[in-house]
């Protein structure tokens, strides 16, 4: 038996089609879907981070030299 892990972008048409195809295989006796991974982050937090990345004028900080980057 082999285990295959897939990451599917459900926002694209291709991702939706692949997910639907895999879900159709659930009734096949030789195929078992173990789990569906959920994001540990809330949608509101993801939206907030995405908005902050898109804004101009942000400050990039080097985590290796944190104190030197904050000047």
PALO-704601 format. One line per 10 residues: number of its first residue (from 1); their letters; for each residue y, x, z of N, C-alpha, C. Coordinates in Angstrom, 1 decimal, decimal comma. Layout:
! PALO-704601
NUM	A	Y X Z Y X Z Y X Z; ...
! end
This chain:
! PALO-704601
1	XXXXXXXXXX	-1,2 0,9 0,0 0,0 0,0 0,0 1,2 0,9 0,0; 2,3 0,5 -0,7 3,5 1,3 -0,8 4,6 0,4 -0,2; 5,6 1,1 0,4 6,8 0,4 0,9 8,0 0,9 0,1; 8,7 -0,1 -0,4 9,9 0,2 -1,2 11,1 -0,4 -0,6; 12,2 0,4 -0,4 13,4 -0,1 0,1 14,5 -0,1 -1,0; 15,1 -1,3 -1,1 16,1 -1,5 -2,1 17,5 -1,8 -1,5; 18,5 -1,3 -2,0 19,9 -1,7 -1,7 20,4 -2,4 -2,9; 20,7 -3,7 -2,7 21,2 -4,5 -3,8 22,6 -5,0 -3,5; 23,5 -4,8 -4,5 24,9 -5,3 -4,4 24,8 -6,8 -4,8; 24,9 -7,7 -3,9 24,8 -9,1 -4,2 26,0 -9,7 -4,8
11	XXXXXXXXXX	27,1 -8,9 -4,9 28,3 -9,4 -5,5 28,3 -9,3 -7,0; 27,4 -8,5 -7,6 27,3 -8,4 -9,1 26,3 -9,3 -9,6; 26,4 -9,6 -10,9 25,5 -10,5 -11,6 24,1 -9,9 -11,6; 24,0 -8,6 -11,8 22,7 -7,9 -11,8 22,1 -7,9 -10,5; 22,9 -7,7 -9,4 22,3 -7,7 -8,1 21,8 -9,1 -7,7; 22,5 -10,1 -8,1 22,1 -11,5 -7,8 20,8 -11,8 -8,5; 20,7 -11,3 -9,8 19,5 -11,6 -10,5 18,2 -10,9 -9,9; 18,5 -9,6 -9,5 17,4 -8,9 -8,9 16,9 -9,5 -7,6; 17,9 -9,9 -6,8 17,6 -10,6 -5,5 16,8 -11,8 -5,7; 17,2 -12,7 -6,7 16,5 -13,9 -7,0 15,1 -13,6 -7,5
21	XXXXXXXXXX	14,9 -12,6 -8,3 13,6 -12,2 -8,7 12,7 -11,8 -7,6; 13,3 -11,0 -6,7 12,5 -10,6 -5,5 12,1 -11,8 -4,6; 13,1 -12,7 -4,4 12,8 -13,9 -3,6 11,8 -14,8 -4,2; 11,7 -14,8 -5,5 10,7 -15,6 -6,2 9,3 -15,0 -6,0; 9,2 -13,7 -5,7 7,9 -13,0 -5,5 7,4 -13,3 -4,1; 8,1 -14,0 -3,2 7,6 -14,2 -1,8 6,3 -15,0 -1,8; 6,1 -15,9 -2,8 4,9 -16,7 -2,8 3,7 -16,0 -3,4; 3,9 -14,7 -3,9 2,8 -13,9 -4,4 2,1 -13,3 -3,2; 0,7 -13,5 -3,1 0,0 -13,0 -1,9 0,1 -11,5 -1,7; 0,3 -10,7 -2,7 0,3 -9,3 -2,6 1,6 -8,7 -2,2
31	XXXXXXXXXX	2,7 -9,5 -2,1 4,0 -9,0 -1,8 4,5 -9,6 -0,5; 5,1 -8,7 0,3 5,6 -9,1 1,6 7,0 -8,5 1,8; 7,9 -9,4 2,1 9,3 -8,9 2,4 9,4 -8,8 3,9; 9,7 -7,5 4,3 9,7 -7,2 5,8 10,9 -7,7 6,5; 12,1 -7,3 6,0 13,3 -7,7 6,6 14,5 -7,6 5,6; 15,6 -8,3 6,0 16,8 -8,2 5,2 17,8 -7,6 6,1; 18,4 -6,5 5,7 19,3 -5,8 6,5 20,7 -6,4 6,4; 21,3 -6,6 7,6 22,6 -7,2 7,7 23,6 -6,1 8,2; 24,8 -6,3 7,8 25,8 -5,3 8,2 26,2 -5,5 9,6; 26,3 -4,4 10,4 26,6 -4,5 11,8 28,1 -4,8 12,0
41	XXXXXXXXXX	28,9 -4,8 11,0 30,4 -5,1 11,1 30,7 -6,5 10,7; 31,7 -7,0 11,4 32,1 -8,4 11,1 32,9 -8,4 9,8; 32,9 -9,5 9,0 33,6 -9,6 7,8 35,1 -9,4 7,9; 35,7 -9,8 9,1 37,1 -9,6 9,3 37,5 -8,2 9,5; 36,6 -7,4 10,1 36,8 -6,0 10,3 36,7 -5,2 9,0; 35,8 -5,6 8,2 35,6 -5,0 6,8 36,8 -5,2 6,0; 37,3 -6,5 6,0 38,5 -6,8 5,2 39,7 -6,0 5,7; 39,9 -5,9 7,0 41,0 -5,1 7,6 41,0 -3,7 7,2; 39,8 -3,0 7,2 39,6 -1,6 6,8 39,9 -1,5 5,3; 39,4 -2,4 4,5 39,6 -2,3 3,0 41,1 -2,5 2,7
51	XXXXXXXXXX	41,8 -3,3 3,4 43,2 -3,5 3,2 44,0 -2,3 3,6; 43,6 -1,6 4,7 44,3 -0,4 5,1 44,1 0,7 4,1; 42,9 0,8 3,6 42,6 1,9 2,6 43,5 1,7 1,3; 43,8 0,5 0,9 44,5 0,2 -0,3 46,0 0,4 -0,1; 46,5 0,3 1,1 47,9 0,5 1,3 48,4 1,9 1,1; 49,6 2,0 0,5 50,2 3,4 0,3 50,9 3,8 1,6; 51,0 5,1 1,7 51,8 5,7 2,9 50,9 5,9 4,1; 49,6 5,8 4,0 48,7 6,1 5,1 48,6 7,6 5,4; 48,2 7,9 6,5 48,0 9,3 7,0 46,5 9,6 7,0; 46,2 10,7 6,3 44,8 11,2 6,4 44,7 12,3 7,4
61	XXXXXXXXXX	43,7 12,2 8,3 43,6 13,1 9,4 42,3 13,9 9,2; 42,3 15,2 9,3 41,1 16,0 9,3 40,4 16,0 10,6; 39,2 15,4 10,7 38,6 15,3 12,0 38,2 16,7 12,6; 38,1 17,7 11,8 37,8 19,1 12,3 39,0 19,7 13,0; 40,2 19,4 12,6 41,4 19,9 13,2 42,3 18,8 13,6; 41,8 17,9 14,5 42,5 16,7 14,8 43,9 17,0 15,4; 44,0 17,9 16,3 45,3 18,1 16,9 46,3 18,7 16,0; 45,9 19,5 15,0 46,8 20,1 14,0 47,2 19,1 13,0; 46,3 18,1 12,7 46,6 17,1 11,7 47,7 16,1 12,2; 47,9 15,9 13,5 48,7 14,9 14,0 50,2 15,3 14,1
71	X	50,6 16,4 13,7 51,9 16,9 13,8 53,0 16,0 13,3
! end
